[in-house]
Amino acid sequence: MTEKRMKKYKIGVISVGDLSNRNMLSGTSFSIISALEQISTIEIIDNLKPTKKGRLKSLIEHRGFYSRLIVVKAIAAFWKLMGKRYLWPRTHILSKYYASQIERKLEGKNYDFIVSVKGSIELANLKTDIPIIYLSDTTFHLMLNYYDGFFNLSNSSIRQGESIEKQAIEKATLCIYISEWARNSAIKDYKAPEVKAVAIANGPNIEAKYLPEINEKIVKEHPQKCELLLIGVEWKRKGCDIAVETVEKLNKMGIKSDLTICGCNPPIDKKINKYTTIIPFLDKNNEGDVAVLISLYKKATFFIFPTRAEAFGIVLIEACSFGLPIFATDTGGVSEIVKNGGNGYLFSLADGSEKYAEKIAESFQDKKLYRQMSVNSFAQYKTTYNWDKWASSIMKNLEDQRLRETKSF
């Protein structure tokens, strides 16, 4: 049950994108706004670039965007000819444009704080006296040569990426990261003061009304069939090939198993075995699609996540909220959610489907172990990874910040 709190602060939430879209950042922005509304009065400043909605009005309002877009696209084309990638959205040219848009919309506002979710580009060149709260799940330094889109970058792109991240962290009053993995990077790689950089875990990106109570999960009889679930939008990065091979090996071991992969499609030349079902991307703005997503979590026996690169993995929190034991790669911030031998098992990047199948089989065949892992997984959600806890922690940090400001005068 969501706690009711006195709304002490007035907060402006800024974003380049459309914050009403429940698919943005896999639903994280929408969930954060909902949680912030427990403790504050919210005003939205978003859509800082042209959108398809209200196209003519948007084009007129953001006419200055296109001259800048032509420049960064031309630079990107040059670097492509040189065999390098240039992250044109992550540039000071566009950062300064977004900053000017935000500054104009902030005129006459008396916010206690400004909040930006993964908004280093919006914040880097922003000029304001309003305290800034920067929320993120990673840093540019951690993404470099880690996520697919951050390989083979030009020196110019790397310099701008690092500069934008550094300036955003310096501009922020508080930097709140989803994991210690990301927080440590802010401190080590960008010299953020420890008191300024904090780690506060998110909750699941599913509305509370859809989430089960503990008894709904643990009183289930031990399943007769091993139902594996993987949710992700990038086939290669999420390790879907390993999951497909794992379900085939489980059946060869005599364990009746199925795998559902939701959110992405396999490569055209990828042959999918008869044990695997593919469900394309589900739209969280659509109630019917949300109902399908909930049914997948409720039906599943285990959550499998052989991801190759992951900042955190909100789907792992969602899996915990449905009491699912998790089998995932130990990379990025994943180990902060999955406790080896507790609510699941962690694997190295070098581990293949044989290792996954072996541990899943062991956990499926041991009814006592399965039940305890399920209980432990749900406990992770209840004690750590939920939005009530997040809101309480945010409130405490905002109050501590106000106290520090008072003492500094």
C-alpha positions in Angstrom: 0.0 0.0 0.0 1.4 3.4 -1.0 2.0 5.6 2.0 0.4 9.1 2.1 2.9 11.9 2.9 2.7 15.6 3.3 3.7 17.3 0.1 6.6 19.5 1.3 8.2 20.5 -2.0 7.4 22.0 -5.4 9.5 20.2 -8.0 9.9 20.8 -11.7 10.7 17.7 -13.7 12.6 18.3 -17.0 13.1 16.1 -20.0 13.9 16.2 -23.7 11.3 13.5 -24.3 7.6 13.0 -23.5 7.2 12.2 -19.8 3.6 11.1 -20.3 4.9 8.1 -22.4 5.0 5.0 -20.1 7.5 3.4 -22.5 10.2 6.1 -22.0 13.3 4.6 -20.4 11.2 1.4 -20.0 8.7 3.2 -17.8 11.3 4.6 -15.4 10.5 8.2 -15.9 6.7 7.6 -15.5 7.4 5.6 -12.3 9.7 8.2 -10.8 7.1 11.0 -11.4 4.4 8.9 -9.8 6.7 8.3 -6.8 7.7 12.0 -6.6 4.0 12.9 -6.5 3.8 11.2 -3.1 6.1 13.8 -1.6 5.8 16.9 -3.7 3.8 19.0 -6.1 5.0 18.3 -9.6 5.2 20.4 -12.7 6.4 19.0 -16.0 8.8 20.6 -18.5 9.3 18.2 -21.3 9.2 17.8 -25.1 12.2 20.0 -25.6 12.6 19.1 -29.2 10.1 18.7 -32.1 7.6 15.9 -31.7 5.1 14.1 -34.0 2.2 15.3 -31.9 1.0 18.8 -32.8 3.7 18.8 -35.5 3.3 22.3 -36.9 3.2 23.9 -33.5 6.1 21.8 -32.4 8.1 22.8 -35.5 7.5 26.5 -34.9 8.3 26.3 -31.2 11.6 24.4 -31.9 12.7 26.0 -35.1 16.1 26.7 -33.7 16.6 23.0 -33.2 17.0 22.2 -36.9 20.0 24.4 -37.7 21.8 22.7 -34.8 20.7 19.3 -36.0 22.1 19.9 -39.4 25.5 20.7 -37.9 25.7 17.7 -35.6 24.5 15.3 -38.4 27.1 16.7 -40.7 29.8 16.1 -38.1 28.5 12.5 -37.6 28.6 11.9 -41.4 32.2 13.0 -41.4 33.2 10.7 -38.6 31.3 7.8 -40.3 33.5 8.3 -43.4 36.5 8.1 -41.0 35.2 4.8 -39.7 34.2 6.2 -36.3 30.9 6.7 -34.5 29.8 10.2 -33.4 27.1 10.5 -30.8 25.3 13.5 -32.2 22.5 13.6 -29.6 25.2 13.9 -26.9 26.8 17.2 -28.0 27.2 20.6 -26.4 25.5 22.2 -29.5 22.2 20.4 -28.6 22.9 20.6 -24.8 23.0 24.4 -25.1 19.8 24.4 -27.1 17.9 22.3 -24.5 19.3 24.5 -21.7 18.0 27.6 -23.4 14.5 26.0 -23.7 14.5 25.0 -20.0 15.7 28.4 -18.9 12.9 30.1 -20.8 10.3 27.8 -19.2 11.8 28.3 -15.7 11.3 32.1 -15.8 9.0 33.1 -12.9 9.0 29.6 -11.4 9.7 29.1 -7.7 10.5 25.4 -7.6 12.3 24.0 -4.6 14.1 21.6 -6.8 14.5 20.6 -10.5 14.7 16.9 -11.2 16.1 15.3 -14.3 16.1 11.6 -15.1 19.1 10.6 -17.1 19.3 14.2 -18.3 23.0 15.0 -18.3 22.6 16.6 -21.8 19.8 18.9 -20.5 21.7 19.8 -17.3 25.3 20.3 -18.6 24.8 23.9 -19.8 21.8 24.9 -17.8 22.0 28.2 -15.9 19.7 28.4 -12.9 19.8 29.1 -9.1 17.2 26.4 -8.5 18.8 23.3 -6.8 19.2 20.4 -9.3 18.6 16.7 -8.6 20.2 14.5 -11.2 18.9 10.9 -11.3 20.7 8.3 -13.4 21.5 4.6 -13.6 25.0 5.0 -15.0 27.7 7.5 -16.1 29.1 8.1 -19.6 32.4 6.6 -18.4 30.7 3.3 -17.5 28.9 3.1 -20.9 32.1 3.8 -22.9 33.1 0.5 -24.6 30.4 -1.3 -22.7 27.0 -0.8 -24.4 27.0 -1.4 -28.2 26.3 2.2 -29.1 29.4 3.4 -27.1 32.1 1.4 -29.0 34.4 2.9 -31.6 33.6 6.5 -30.8 35.6 9.4 -32.2 37.9 11.3 -29.8 35.6 14.3 -30.3 32.6 12.3 -29.2 34.4 10.9 -26.2 35.5 14.3 -25.0 32.1 15.8 -25.3 30.4 12.8 -23.6 32.8 13.0 -20.7 32.5 16.8 -20.5 28.7 16.8 -20.5 28.6 14.2 -17.8 31.2 16.1 -15.7 29.3 19.4 -16.0 26.0 17.8 -15.2 27.4 16.3 -12.0 29.0 19.5 -11.0 25.8 21.5 -11.7 23.7 19.1 -9.6 23.0 19.7 -5.9 22.4 15.9 -5.5 23.3 13.0 -7.8 21.1 10.1 -7.1 22.1 6.8 -8.7 20.1 3.6 -8.9 23.1 1.5 -7.8 26.4 1.6 -5.9 28.1 0.6 -9.2 27.0 3.9 -10.8 27.5 6.0 -7.7 31.1 4.7 -7.4 31.8 5.8 -10.9 30.5 9.4 -10.2 32.9 9.6 -7.2 35.9 7.9 -8.8 35.7 9.1 -12.5 34.1 12.6 -12.0 35.3 13.5 -8.5 31.8 13.9 -7.1 31.8 14.4 -3.3 30.6 11.4 -1.5 27.9 13.4 0.3 26.6 14.6 -3.0 26.4 11.2 -4.8 24.0 8.7 -3.3 22.5 5.4 -4.3 18.8 4.9 -4.0 17.2 1.8 -5.5 14.2 2.1 -7.8 11.0 0.0 -7.7 9.4 -2.0 -10.5 8.0 -0.1 -13.5 4.6 -1.7 -13.0 1.8 0.0 -11.2 1.3 -1.3 -7.6 -2.3 -2.3 -8.3 -1.0 -5.1 -10.6 1.6 -6.5 -8.2 0.9 -9.6 -6.1 0.9 -9.9 -2.4 3.4 -12.4 -0.9 0.8 -15.2 -0.3 -0.3 -15.1 -3.9 3.1 -16.4 -4.9 4.4 -18.7 -2.1 1.2 -20.8 -1.8 1.5 -21.9 -5.4 2.2 -25.6 -5.8 5.6 -26.4 -7.2 5.1 -26.1 -11.0 5.0 -29.3 -13.1 6.7 -27.5 -16.0 9.7 -25.2 -15.9 8.5 -21.9 -17.5 11.4 -19.5 -18.2 10.8 -15.8 -18.9 13.1 -13.2 -20.5 12.0 -9.6 -21.1 14.2 -7.2 -23.1 14.2 -5.1 -26.2 17.6 -6.0 -27.6 18.1 -9.6 -28.6 21.9 -9.6 -28.7 22.6 -7.5 -25.6 20.1 -9.4 -23.5 21.7 -12.7 -24.3 18.6 -14.2 -25.9 20.6 -16.8 -27.8 21.9 -18.3 -24.5 18.3 -18.4 -23.2 17.1 -20.3 -26.3 19.9 -22.8 -26.0 19.3 -23.2 -22.3 15.6 -24.2 -22.7 16.6 -26.8 -25.3 19.3 -28.3 -23.0 16.7 -28.5 -20.1 14.4 -30.5 -22.3 17.2 -32.8 -23.3 17.9 -33.3 -19.5 14.4 -34.6 -19.2 12.9 -31.4 -17.6 9.9 -30.2 -19.5 10.6 -26.5 -20.1 9.3 -23.6 -22.1 10.9 -20.2 -22.7 9.0 -16.9 -23.5 11.0 -14.0 -24.8 9.1 -10.8 -24.7 10.1 -7.4 -26.1 12.2 -8.2 -29.2 12.4 -10.4 -32.3 15.3 -12.7 -33.2 17.6 -12.0 -36.2 16.0 -13.1 -39.5 18.5 -15.9 -39.8 18.1 -17.2 -36.3 16.3 -20.6 -36.0 14.1 -20.8 -32.9 13.4 -24.1 -31.3 9.9 -25.4 -30.6 10.2 -24.7 -26.9 10.5 -20.9 -27.4 7.7 -18.4 -27.8 8.4 -14.9 -29.1 6.1 -12.1 -28.0 7.0 -8.7 -29.6 7.3 -5.4 -27.8 4.5 -4.7 -25.3 3.3 -1.1 -25.0 2.9 0.0 -21.4 0.5 2.8 -22.5 -1.9 0.0 -23.6 -3.9 -1.7 -20.8 -4.2 -4.9 -22.9 -0.5 -5.1 -23.3 0.1 -4.5 -19.6 -2.3 -7.3 -18.8 -0.3 -9.7 -21.1 2.9 -8.6 -19.3 1.5 -9.3 -15.9 0.2 -12.7 -17.0 3.8 -13.6 -18.2 5.3 -12.7 -14.8 2.6 -14.7 -13.0 3.0 -17.8 -15.2 6.8 -17.9 -15.1 8.8 -20.2 -12.9 12.1 -18.5 -13.3 13.4 -15.3 -14.8 16.5 -15.8 -17.1 18.7 -12.8 -18.0 22.0 -13.7 -19.7 22.6 -10.0 -20.5 25.9 -9.1 -22.0 25.9 -5.5 -20.7 23.5 -4.0 -18.1 23.5 -0.8 -16.0 21.0 -2.3 -13.6 18.0 -4.2 -15.1 14.6 -2.9 -13.9 13.1 -6.1 -15.2 15.0 -7.9 -12.5 13.1 -5.8 -9.9 9.9 -6.6 -11.6 10.8 -10.3 -11.5 11.4 -9.9 -7.7 8.0 -8.3 -7.2 6.4 -11.5 -8.6 8.7 -13.8 -6.5 10.6 -15.2 -9.4 14.1 -16.7 -8.8 16.5 -15.1 -11.2 19.4 -16.5 -13.3 21.5 -13.6 -14.6 24.9 -12.4 -15.7 27.1 -10.7 -13.1 27.7 -7.5 -14.9 27.1 -3.8 -14.2 24.7 -3.4 -11.2 23.0 -6.7 -11.6 24.6 -8.3 -8.5 23.0 -5.6 -6.3 19.6 -7.2 -7.1 20.5 -10.9 -7.6 22.0 -12.5 -4.5 24.0 -15.6 -5.5 22.3 -18.6 -3.8 19.7 -16.4 -2.3 17.1 -15.2 -4.8 18.9 -16.6 -7.8 22.3 -17.3 -9.3 24.9 -15.1 -11.0 27.0 -16.2 -14.0 30.1 -14.8 -15.6 30.1 -13.5 -19.2 32.0 -16.5 -20.2 29.3 -19.0 -18.9 27.1 -20.5 -21.6 23.8 -22.3 -21.7 25.3 -25.4 -20.0 25.9 -23.6 -16.8 22.5 -21.9 -16.9 20.7 -25.2 -17.6 22.6 -27.0 -14.8 21.6 -24.4 -12.1 18.0 -24.0 -13.3 17.6 -27.8 -13.2 19.0 -28.0 -9.7 16.7 -25.2 -8.5 13.6 -26.6 -10.2 14.1 -30.2 -8.9 14.6 -29.0 -5.3 11.1 -27.9 -4.1 12.4 -26.5 -0.8 15.1 -24.5 -2.6 12.7 -23.2 -5.2 10.2 -22.0 -2.5 13.0 -20.3 -0.5 14.4 -18.6 -3.6 10.9 -17.3 -4.5 10.4 -16.0 -0.9 13.8 -14.3 -1.0 13.2 -12.7 -4.3 9.9 -11.2 -3.1 11.6 -10.0 0.0 14.2 -8.1 -2.1 11.3 -6.2 -3.6 9.5 -5.6 -0.3 12.5 -4.5 1.7 14.6 -2.7 -0.9 13.3 -2.3 -4.4 9.9 -0.5 -4.1 8.7 3.0 -4.7 7.6 3.7 -1.2 11.1 3.0 0.0 12.5 5.1 -2.8 10.2 8.1 -2.0 11.1 7.9 1.7 14.8 7.9 0.8 14.4 10.8 -1.6 12.6 12.8 1.0 15.3 12.2 3.5 18.0 13.3 1.1 16.1 16.5 0.1 15.6 17.4 3.8 19.3 16.7 4.5 20.2 18.9 1.6 18.0 21.7 2.9 19.7 21.4 6.3 23.1 21.6 4.8 22.1 24.8 2.8 20.8 26.4 6.1 24.0 25.6 7.9 26.1 27.1 5.1 24.5 30.6 5.6 
